[in-house]
Amino acid sequence: MDSDLDVFDRKILDLVQKDCQLNAEVIAEAVGLSASAVQRRLRRMRQDKTISAEVAVVDPQAVGNTMHFLAGLEIKDNYEALPRIRQWSLGEPAVQQVYYVTGSFDIMMVVVASDVKAYDALSARLMAHIPQVVRMTTHVVIDTMKQSLFVPVSS
């Protein structure tokens, strides 16, 4: 998919990652294409899932979810546990990101919860649902210094 992106696609992606509500005219002026060409390119990138979602980013403090947790999971029987963890996490809105990683942990999760009690309840559900979790190490986020899902798409 990446090889199909030309310099205009990359410029468009750079802009819409920063603000997905930009209209085609503004994007067109910034990248040097017509508005209709921008619309066609955006439609294609949405259809082929280069653009996988367009969402509103909500300030957690505005809705009361003020705590973030980084959870490192050590698991046994990885190939049995991985699909279970993937499926379980899809049903847990508090689990924002899940990564299968190298190093001290097998899985790293980013979790948002209203408080420690809510996080503890989520942890208990995880441990009950996935017995292959051997150990769960939690780090409480004190301050978010940078948070982004921006993907560099340099030309």
C-alpha positions in Angstrom: 0.0 0.0 0.0 2.8 2.4 0.9 4.4 2.2 -2.6 1.1 3.4 -4.1 1.3 6.7 -2.2 2.6 9.6 -4.2 3.9 13.0 -2.9 0.4 14.5 -3.1 -1.2 11.6 -1.1 1.5 12.0 1.5 0.9 15.8 1.8 -2.8 15.2 2.1 -2.3 12.5 4.8 0.0 14.9 6.7 -2.7 17.5 6.7 -5.7 15.3 7.6 -3.9 13.7 10.4 -3.6 17.1 12.0 -7.2 18.0 11.3 -9.6 15.6 9.6 -12.2 18.3 9.2 -10.3 20.4 6.7 -12.3 20.8 3.6 -11.1 19.8 0.2 -10.6 23.4 -0.9 -8.2 24.1 1.9 -6.3 20.9 1.4 -6.2 21.5 -2.4 -4.6 24.9 -1.9 -2.0 23.6 0.5 -0.9 20.7 -1.7 -1.3 22.2 -5.2 -4.2 20.1 -6.5 -7.8 20.8 -7.4 -10.5 20.2 -4.7 -12.0 17.4 -6.8 -8.6 15.7 -7.1 -8.2 15.9 -3.3 -11.7 14.4 -2.8 -10.9 11.5 -5.2 -7.7 10.8 -3.4 -9.3 11.0 0.1 -12.1 8.6 -1.1 -9.5 6.1 -2.4 -7.4 6.3 0.7 -10.5 5.7 2.9 -11.6 2.8 0.7 -8.2 1.1 0.7 -7.9 1.7 4.5 -4.8 3.9 4.2 -7.1 6.2 6.3 -8.5 3.6 8.7 -10.6 6.0 10.9 -11.5 9.6 11.5 -12.3 10.3 15.1 -12.8 13.1 17.6 -10.0 13.2 20.2 -11.6 13.9 23.6 -9.8 15.4 26.5 -10.1 12.7 29.2 -10.3 15.3 32.0 -13.3 16.9 30.4 -15.3 13.6 30.8 -13.8 12.5 34.1 -11.4 9.8 32.9 -8.3 11.4 34.4 -6.0 8.5 35.0 -3.8 6.7 32.5 -2.1 3.4 33.2 0.7 1.5 31.3 0.3 -2.2 31.9 3.0 -4.7 31.1 1.8 -8.3 30.8 3.9 -11.4 31.0 2.1 -14.3 29.5 2.6 -18.0 29.0 1.6 -20.0 25.9 1.8 -16.8 23.7 0.2 -18.3 20.6 -2.9 -19.4 22.6 -3.1 -16.2 24.7 -2.5 -13.6 21.9 -5.9 -14.1 20.1 -7.7 -14.1 23.5 -6.0 -10.9 24.6 -6.8 -9.3 21.2 -10.5 -10.3 21.4 -10.9 -9.3 25.1 -9.3 -5.9 24.5 -11.8 -5.2 21.7 -14.6 -5.4 24.3 -12.9 -3.1 26.8 -13.2 0.6 25.8 -10.8 1.6 28.6 -8.1 -0.3 26.8 -6.8 2.2 24.3 -3.8 0.5 22.8 -2.3 -3.0 23.0 1.1 -4.0 21.7 2.8 -7.4 21.4 6.4 -6.5 22.2 9.9 -7.7 22.9 11.7 -7.2 26.2 10.6 -7.7 29.8 6.9 -7.9 28.9 5.0 -9.8 26.2 2.2 -7.3 26.0 2.0 -3.6 26.7 -1.4 -1.9 27.2 -2.4 1.7 27.5 -5.5 2.0 29.7 -7.6 5.0 30.7 -9.8 4.8 33.8 -11.6 7.2 36.1 -9.6 6.0 39.1 -7.5 3.2 40.5 -10.5 1.2 41.6 -11.9 1.1 38.0 -8.4 0.1 36.8 -8.3 -2.7 39.4 -11.7 -4.0 38.3 -10.4 -4.1 34.6 -7.3 -5.9 35.8 -9.4 -8.5 37.6 -11.5 -9.0 34.5 -8.4 -9.5 32.4 -6.9 -12.0 34.8 -10.1 -14.0 35.1 -10.7 -14.1 31.3 -7.1 -14.9 30.3 -5.4 -17.4 32.6 -2.2 -17.3 30.6 -1.4 -13.9 32.1 1.4 -14.8 34.6 2.1 -11.3 35.9 0.8 -7.8 35.3 3.0 -4.8 36.1 1.3 -1.4 36.2 2.8 2.1 35.9 0.5 5.0 36.7 1.0 8.0 34.4 1.8 11.1 36.4 1.9 13.5 33.4 1.3 13.1 29.7 4.2 14.8 28.1 3.2 13.9 24.5 0.3 11.9 23.1 -0.3 11.3 19.4 -1.2 8.8 16.9 0.3 10.8 14.1 2.2 8.7 11.5 5.0 10.5 9.7 4.4 10.3 5.9 7.3 12.2 4.6 7.6 12.4 0.8 
